Amino acid sequence: MQVFMPPDKVLIAARCRILSVGANTPAIIKYPFWQMAAQNSHATYACINHGEAIVPKEIEKQTICINQKIEKVLCK
């Protein structure tokens, strides 16, 4: 699979069975992405998490939250 993205964009692609970030690692992945979204008014933060689709108030207006299991959203 080839994916083209402009240099100013970020894309994370993976097979649905291995795509996940556990609750044990928020300081490694979740918090830095929250900070990047807060620092860039053009950024949109997306969260897909069954039961925990939450974000800080500071980035609420630039966020898409989906309260579903990620495989149901991405693997259809």
Buried (B, 14 or more C-beta within 10 A) or exposed (E): EEEEEEEEEEEEEEEEEEBEBEEEEEEEEBEEBBEEBBEEEEBEBEBBBEEEBEBEEEBEEBBEBBEBEBBEBBEE
